[in-house]
Amino acid sequence: MMASLKQVDPVPDAKPVTLEEGISLLEAGQGEGLVVDLGNGRMASADGHRGTDGLLQRLRGHRMMLSLASGGADLSRFEGMNDSLIVAPLVQEILDAAAQKD
């Protein structure tokens, strides 16, 4: 469990922050005791074994999924794989030598 995503009543001392605020605070090393409001009553906190590192990873992933779901991500820069296999010359030499031994 990297970080928990659960419906909770926030700790009175910890005012939930937005997703972007949470990511910024964690990147700045200020994420201890952080509670992040993900919307719809869902909160994220660093109570897993990976602590704040796990929470940061989870929040970045959540932000990416929100972007994909809203159509805000530009997927045009990704290309499909071509059908040809490219083998480095030294690897091809080894493969050719192995084929000749048979």
C-alpha positions, 0 to 999 in steps of 0.5 A: 500500500503506497498511500491510502485513498479512502473516505475519511473525516479529516483530522481537525488539525490537518486542513485538506489541501487541493491536489496541486497544493499537495503535490507542490508541498510534497515536492518541497519536502513539506508533506508530513501529516498532509491530507489531500482532497481528491474530490467526491469525499475522497482524501489521500494521506501518507499512511502507507509504508512508503510514506510521503514518497508513496503519496507523491507518486499516487497524487501524480498518477491521480493528476495524470488520470484526471488529465487523460479523462478530461482529454487534456493530455496530448497523446499525439506525441506517442507513436505506435511501434513499427513492424521492423526489428532493429538489432545492434550490429554486434548483436546481429554478429552474435546471432549470425555466429550462433546460427552458423554453428547449427 
